[in-house]
Amino acid sequence: MARHTSLWPPVMTVGTAAPPVSSTAMVGAIVVVVGALYVGSDILIPLALAILLSFMLRPVVIRLQRFGLGRIPAVLAVVLLLFVALLGLGAIVANQVVNLADNLPRYEWNLRAKIRDLRTAIPSGGVVERTSDMLRDLGEELGKATTPTEGETKSEGAAAAPEPVPVRIQQPEASPLQTLREVGGPLVAPIATAGLVVVFVIFMLLQREDLRDRILRLVGARDVARATEAMDDAAKRISRYLLMQLIINVLYGFPVGVGLYVLGVPNPILWGLFATVLRFIPYLGPVIAALFPIALSFAVAPGWTLPLLTIALFVTLELFSNNVLEPWLYGSSTGLSPVAVLVAAVFWTTLWGPVGLLLSTPLTVCLVVLGRHVPRLGFFHVLLGEEPALAPELKFYQRLLARDPDEATELAEEYLEDESLDKLYDAVIMPALGLAEQDRLRGSLDRATVQGIAEDMIGVIEELAEDEERAPDEVAARDAGAILCIGPRNGLDEAAAAMLARLLRQGGLGAATLSRDAVTGRNLARLERQGVALICLSYVNPAATQHAHRLTRRLRQHFGPEVRIMVGLWAARPAAEAREELLQAVGADLLATSLGQAVRQIAEGAQPAEPAEAASGGG
């Protein structure tokens, strides 16, 4: 029988096992990589920006090539178009900034008036005023303590110190070369970085196939399929992220400009462009984009109506963008969890400053993709990925181990929002029972713990049943007690029997549960024979075939041959050709390997299912 039946199906599939790596070597490698990222930032930052831009421009280049334009003309046209667009936006921003600077002196009176209003609004003797008085008194006391008195000064010497002679240092006029160095020096680094980015982008777009082949040769020569999948996955995720982020930013920045124009805030084009660009920066970008126009709204008009309306505009657009636009357009395209986005922003900003903040999400996406496809880097996928850290059955089982049935019930109710009750039982709760049975067989759980888990599990089932009974379309059970569901060995089996009985009653079939004590020893002789049409034995351990055979024989002696018996080996996955053999081994009339399968067989008149259908399992 062992060669035909898989007793414990794996809970999670794991890729090819990699040779173990010591924790010391792993920490050392991380330290070396982080150090290299910090030291080599002057080269790595332009390279990362170029990779980001190449992902954005690659679809446009491919589209132009499909229209018949050559590769070199297509690349040069796209780069030139990008340069012209950036130059045009820069000119618009510069013009708006100059206009804003010219108009700022006109707003001084409104600022002074608002400061006077705030000073008047603060009640006399309030916390602010008392704190200011206290700080002023402390400052005066400190000044007295550090200034010598008149007597102390005279005792130090009769002769007064001569007064210092004032000295004035006059700087010579700067030469034209010095002026050029002072003015142009700060611009050299950004211009050099921009030049490197342009060169890298042109090279990457022209040699994209060659670069792809070299990366495959470097990292995936032994497994081309996995390396290709990883590269395609990273390219799709980053490209989709950038495209969706650009669309979201434009749909956010354009209403900002229009709204500020309608409200009367000066330079709305400037603030709309700022809002579009700064939203590429996670978390801080939208805040910075909103601060400038809000601050300006305080200065341009008397009263408080315009500032309040400006704040309301940004709050409304932010809520709409975060709760409507991003779930609709953006979704889960990056594969990053919210915590990962925050941690990545802090990490890359610490390493590379503001540019690192801008690049944090795309770079972290690459790490998650590597963790998904490279076993040794799998911790990146676990720590940073959006997928749940634990499978639903593992999470459910962990809550039961922690003796937290309330949270286990919440997990089950969340699952029921999208799936049916039989799917919940077969896909989550029954595998959790199987995990508990495995731990019991290994000796990891004592008898009291197993019983506590079983009781909590039954409590969860009853809580879910109460919610179902409140539904108006509940089907009334007929012939209550016609089907007996028994958990023969321990509390885990009893919990499985309770789930089966619940599903049967939900389908309008009369079903009752019996404890394992009811079928042991003399208690079996006391069972009522009348009204019983079918007996279902539930086993969480699929290796309990001998126990099932003995109990089936005793039940036949008590109830007679007219009562049919079903054995449920809920964790067994027998091959189609071995199903009949397994049915003979337990000595029953029917065999089921999932609760959904058992309910279907009983509802269809307790007829055995075809082998092919039975082997599929699942409800």
N, C-alpha and C positions, 0 to 999 in steps of 0.2 A: 504493500500500500504506500510505503514511503516514496517509492519512485514515481508515483502518479500524483501525489498531492503536495502542494506547497503550503506548509503549515502556517507560516507567518509571512504574509506579503510585506515587502519593504514599504515603510511609511514615506520615505523620500528617496528619490533617485539621485545618485551621486556620480559625477563624471569619473574619468579614469584617475585612479589614485596616483598622486605624485609622491616622489621620494620625500621622506620627512625632512623638514628644515628646522634646525635648532632655533630657539627663541633668541639666543645671543646673535646668531648670524642674521636673523631677520631684523632685529633692532639695529645692528650695525649697518645693514644695507639701507635701512630707512634714513639713518643719520647721514650717511654718505650722500644719498640722493638729495635730501633736503639741503645739505651744505652746498652741493653742486648747483642746485637751483638758485640759491642765494648769491653765491660767488659769481656764477655765470649769467646773472640777470641782464647784463648789458647786451648779450647776444641772444639769450633765450626769449626775452620779451619781444623784440622785433620778430623772431621766428614764430612765436605763438600768435602774435597779431596777424602775421602773414598767413598762417594756417587757417585762422579764423576767417580772414577775408577770402581766401581761396575756396573755402567751403561755400561762402555766400555767392561768389562770382562763377563758380564752376558750372551750375545749371545754365546761366546766361551764355557762357562761352559755348557749351554744347549745343544750345538752341541756335546760335548764330552759325555754327558749323553745319548743322542740319539744313540751314537755309542756303548753303553753298559757299559761305565765306571760309577762307583758309584758316588754319589754326593760328598762325602768327598774326594776321590781320584781326581775327576775332579777339585774341587776347589783348592786343594793343588797343583795339577799339573799346573794349570793356574797361580796361584800366584808365584810358583817357577819359571816358565818360564818367567814371567814378571820380577822377581828379577834378574834372570840370564841375561836377555836382558839389563836391566838398568845397571847392573854391567859391562857387556861387553862394553856398550856405554861409561860408565864412564872411563873405562880403556883406551879406544881409545882417549877420550877427554884429559885425563891426559897425555898420551904419546905425543899427538899433542901439548899440551901447553908447556911441557918441551922442545920439539924440537924447538918451536917458541922462547922460552926464550933463548935458546943457540945461536940462529942465529941472535937475535936482534942487538948485537954489530956490526955485519957486515954491517948493513944498516945505520950506523951513517953518513958515508961520503955522501951518496945520500941525506939524509935529510939536511945536511949542504949546499950542492950544490943547492938544491931547495930553501932554505931560501935565499941564495945569489942571485939566479935568481929573486926571488920575490922582494928583496930589490932593485935590478937594474931596475926591470920593473916599480917600482913606480917612477913617474916623480919628479924631484927636485922641491921643493917649492910647492908641492901638498898639498892637504887637510890633509893627514896623517902626513906629516912632520910639517906643521904649527901647527896642534893640539898638536903634541909631544913637540914642542918648547914652546907653551903656557903653557902646564901643567908643564914643567920643570921650567919655570920662576915663575909660581905661587908657586911651592914647595919651591924655594929659598926665595921668599918673606915671606912665612909663617915661614920658618926657622929663618930668621932675626928678625921677630916680636916676636918670642918666646924665643930667646937667648939674655940675657942681655949684654949690651956693657961693654967695659973695665972700663969706668968712673963709671958706675953704680955699678960695682962689687967692686971697691975700696972704694966707699962711704959707703958701707954697713959695713965695718970694716977693720981696718988696718991689723989685723992678718989673715992670710990665714988659711982656714980649713985644718985640717990634712988629708992626703990621706987615703982612706979606706984600711984596711988590707984584702987582698984576702983570701977567705975562700973556701975550696974545700971539698965537701961532697962526701964521698966514700961509695957506697952501698955494703953491704956484698954479697957474692956470694949466688945465689938462691939455695935453697935446691931442691932435685929431686921432692919432693911433690909440691913445688911452681911452678916449671917448668911444671909439668904435669897439674897443675890447670890452668896456664896461656895458655898453648897450647890447652888442651882438653876442657877447659870451653866453648869457643865459639861453639864447636862441639856438646855439650850435647843437646842443644835445637833442632837443626835439626834432630839429631839421635832419640831423644824422639818423635818428631812429626812423623818421618817416621815409628817408631815402632807402634805408635797409629794408623796410617793410615793402616798399614798392618793388625793389629788386627781387626780394624773395617771392612776392606774389606772382610776378611775371614768370620767374623761373618755375615755380610750382605749377602754374597753369600750362606752361609750354611742355613740361616734362612730367605730367601727372602719371602717365602709364609707366614710364621708366622708374619714377619714385615708388609707385605701387609695387612693381616687380622687385625692386631692391629691398623694400621693407618685408615683402613676403620671403625673400631669400634670407634675410637677416633673422626674422623671428618665427617663420613658419615653414622652413624647408622640409621639416619632417611631418608636418600636418598642414598641408596647403588648404584643405577644406576648412579647418577650424580657423586658420589665420585669415582666410578670405571672408568667412562669415563675420569675424570680429571687426575687420576693416569696414565691411559694408554696414554692419550694425552701427559702428561709431559714426560713419559718414551720414547715414540716414537720420540718426538721432540729432546730431549737431546741426545738420542742414535744416531739419524740421524745426528745431528749437529756434534757430536764428530767424527763419522765415516767419514763424508764428509770433516770435517776440517783436519783430519789426511791424507786423500787421497790428498787433495789440498796442504798440507804442504810438503808431500813427493814429489809430482809432481813439487813443487817449489824448495825444498832443493836439490834434485838430480841434476837438471840442474845447480844450483848454483855451486855445487862441480865440475861437469864436466867442466863448463865454466871457472871457476877459474884455474883448472888444465891445460886447453888448453892455457889460457892466460899466465900462468907461475907464478901465485900468490902462495906463499908458503902455506902449510897446507890446501889444498882445502877440505879435508875430514872434518876437524874441522869446517870450515865455512859452509859447507853444512849441518852438523848436527845442528849447531847453527841456521841456517835459518829455518830448519824444526821445531825445538822446539820453537823458539821465535815467530813464526807466530801464535802460540796459543794465544799470548797476543795481544789484539786488538790495532790497530793503531801504538803503539810504537814498537811492536815486529819486524816488517819488517825493521823499521828504524835502530834499534839497530843491527840487524843482518847484515845490509849493511855497518855500519860505520867501523867495525873492518877490514874487507878485503879491503875496500876502503882506509883507513888510511895506511894499510900495503903496498898497491900498490904504494903509494907515496914514500915509503922507499926502496923498493927492487930493483928498476931499475932507471937509470938516464933518464932524459927527462919526458915528460908528456903523452906519448902515452898510457902506461899501466894504469895510473889512469883514463884517459878518457874512455878507453875500459871497465874497471871495472864498472865505473858508468853507462855506456850504458848497460852493461849486467844486472845490477840490475833494471834499469828503464824498460828495455824491458820485463824482467820476471815479474815484478810487474804489468805492464799494461796487459800482457797476462793473469796473474792469476786473476786480478780484473775484467777484461772485458770478458774473455772467460771461464776460469775454474770455477770461483765461480758462475756465472749465470747458467752454464750447470750442475754442480754437486751439488752446494750448494743451489741455488735458494732461496726460502723463507721458508726453513725448520725450522728455529727458530721462525718465527712469530714476530720478533722484527723489529721496524723501525730503520733506521740509527741513528737518534737522540737518541733513547733509548739505543743503544749500546754505544754511547759516554757518555751519562749521567751515565749509569750503570758502565762504566769503572772508571769514576771519583769518584762515590760514593763508590764502593767497594774498590778501591785503598786507599781512605781516611780512611776507616774503618780498612782494613786488610793488607795494604801495597801491595807489589808485588804479593803475593798469591791472594789477592782480585782482582787484575787486571786479573790474569789468570782465576779466577772463575766467573768473572763478567757476562759473557754471559750465562752460564748454570743457574746461580742463578736467573738472570732476566727472563729467559725463564719460570722458575717455578712460578715466580710472575705473569707473563702474563697468564699462564694456570689457576692459581687460580682466577685471575680476570675474565677469560672467564666463569668459572663454578660456582663461588661463587658470588651471587649478591652484597653482601656488599663490596666485593673487586673489583667490576667492574671497578673502576677508574684505576686500574693497566692495564687492557686490553685496556682502552681508551687512556691512556697516553703513554704506552710503545709498544702496538701492532702495527703490520705493516698494519692492515686494515685501510682504510680511516676513518678519524674521522667523516665525514659527508657522508651520502648517496648522490649519484650523483644529485638527484632531489633537495635535501636540499642545496647542494653546489651551484647548478645553481640558485635556488631561492634567496639564500643569496647574490649572485653577482648582481642579479636584484634589490634587496632591497638597496644595496650599490650604485646603479646607475652606474654599471660598465659593460656595455654591451660588451665591448671588451673582457674582461676575460670570460664572459658568452659564447661568441662566440668561444673562444679558448677551453673551456670545451666541447662544443658541437662538435667541430672538432676533439678533442681527442677521444670522444666517437665514432665518425663516422669511426675512423681508424679500429675498430673491429666490428662494428655493422652497420645495414642498417639505412636509414633515417626514415622509419616508426617505427623502434624500438626506435630510439632517441626520436621521437615525443611521442610515447605512454609510454615509460619507464622513461623519464627524463623531457621533457618540459611540457607535459600535467599534470603530478603530481605536477610540480612546479606551474602551473596555479591553480591547486586545492588548494595548500597551500595559494596562494594569495587570493583566494576566501574565504577560511576559515578565514583568518585574516580580510578580509573586512567585513564578517558577524559578527565577534566579535567586530568590531569597532576599530581594531588595525591600520587599514589603512584608511586614508581619501580618498576622491574622486580623488584629484590631484595625490596622490601617486599611486593609482590604475591605473590611466590613464597613468602615466609615466612608470610604470612597463609594461603595455600593449604595449606602443609604443616601448620600448626597446626590448620587446619580438618579435614584428613584425619586428624590425630592424635586430635581430638575424636571423629570418626566411628568410628574404630577402638576408642577407649576405650569408647564406648557399645555397640559391637558385642560387645566382650568381656563386658560386663555381661549382654547379651542371651543370649550363648552359655552363660552359667552357668545360665540358666533351664532347668528340667527339661522344659518343653513345647516346646523348640526343634524346629522341623520340619526334618527332614533334606532338603537340597537334592538335586534329581534332575537328571540330565543336566547336570553341571557344565560350563560353557563354552558351553552352547547359545545364550546371549544374551551379546553383547559390548557393554559400556557404555564409550563413548569420550568423553573430554573433548578436543575438537579444537584449541582455540586457546591456552589458557594453564592455569595451575594452578587457577584458579577453576573452569573448566569440568571439570577432572579431579576436583575435590572434589564437584561436582554429580553427576558420573558415579558416583563412589564411593557416594554416598547412594542413587542409584537401584539400583545393584547390591545394596546392603545390603537394601533393601526387597524386592527380587525374591527374594533368598535366604531372607529371613524368611518369604515366602509359599510356599516350597518350590520355587521356580523356579531352575534353574541359571543363574548369571550370573557373568561375570568382567569385570574392568576392564582397559582398555588405555590407555597413556599417549599423548599427542599425537604423540610421536616415532614410534610404531609405525605411523602412517598417513601419514607424510610421505616423499616421495621413494622411494628404492629399498626402504625398510623395508616399504612396503605389499605389495610383490611377495613378501616372505618370509612373509606371514601364512598360517597354515594355513586351508584352505577347508573341511575336513571338520568336521562336528559343529556348524556355526554355522547357527542358524535365524533369528536376528534380530539386527540391529545398532541400538543406540540412541546417537544423537549428542546430547550435552548442551551447550547454549549458555546461559550466564548473560546474555549480551548479546542481547536479542531482535531487534536490528537486523542480526544476522549472517546474514541470509537468503542473500546471495550466496555467502558461504563455505560454508554448508550445502549449497547447490545444487551447487557444484563438487565438494565432498567426496563427496556422494551419488552423483554421476555416476562418479567414480573407483572408489568402492566397488562399484558395480554392475558395472563392467568387470572387477574382480578376482574377486568372489564369484559373479557371475552373477545372473540375474533371479529365481532361486528363493529367494534370501535377501532377506527383507523388511527395510526400513529405517524406523526411527522417528526423527524429529527432535524434540527437546525444547527449546522456546523458553520457559524457565521464568519469565521476567518479562513475557512478552507477554500481553496481554488483548484478543484480537481480538473484534470483534463477531461475532454468530452468522452473519450473511450473508457475512462476510469470511473465515471459516475455510477454506473450500474454496479461495479464492484464495491464501491464505497457504500452504496445503498444496502447491499447484501451484508456488508460487514456490521452495520449498525442494526440490522434486522427490522427495519421500519418499512412502512408502506410508501412514505414520501420522504424526500430529502430536499433541503433548501440551504443555500449558502449566503443568502441575503434576505433581509426582512421584506423588501419589495417583492422578491421572487416568491417567498412564502405566502404573502397576501394574495398574489395573483393565482397561485395554485389552489388556494382555498376558495377564492371567489369564483373560480372556474369549475367548481364542483369537486375539488380535491382530486383532480386528475394530474398524473405526473406530467411535467413539461418535457418537451423534446430535448434530447441531449445537447444539441447545439445551442438552444435557447437557455437551457439550464446553466451551461458553462459560462454564459456571458455574465451572470450575476447581476447585481445592481437593481435598484427599483425604478 
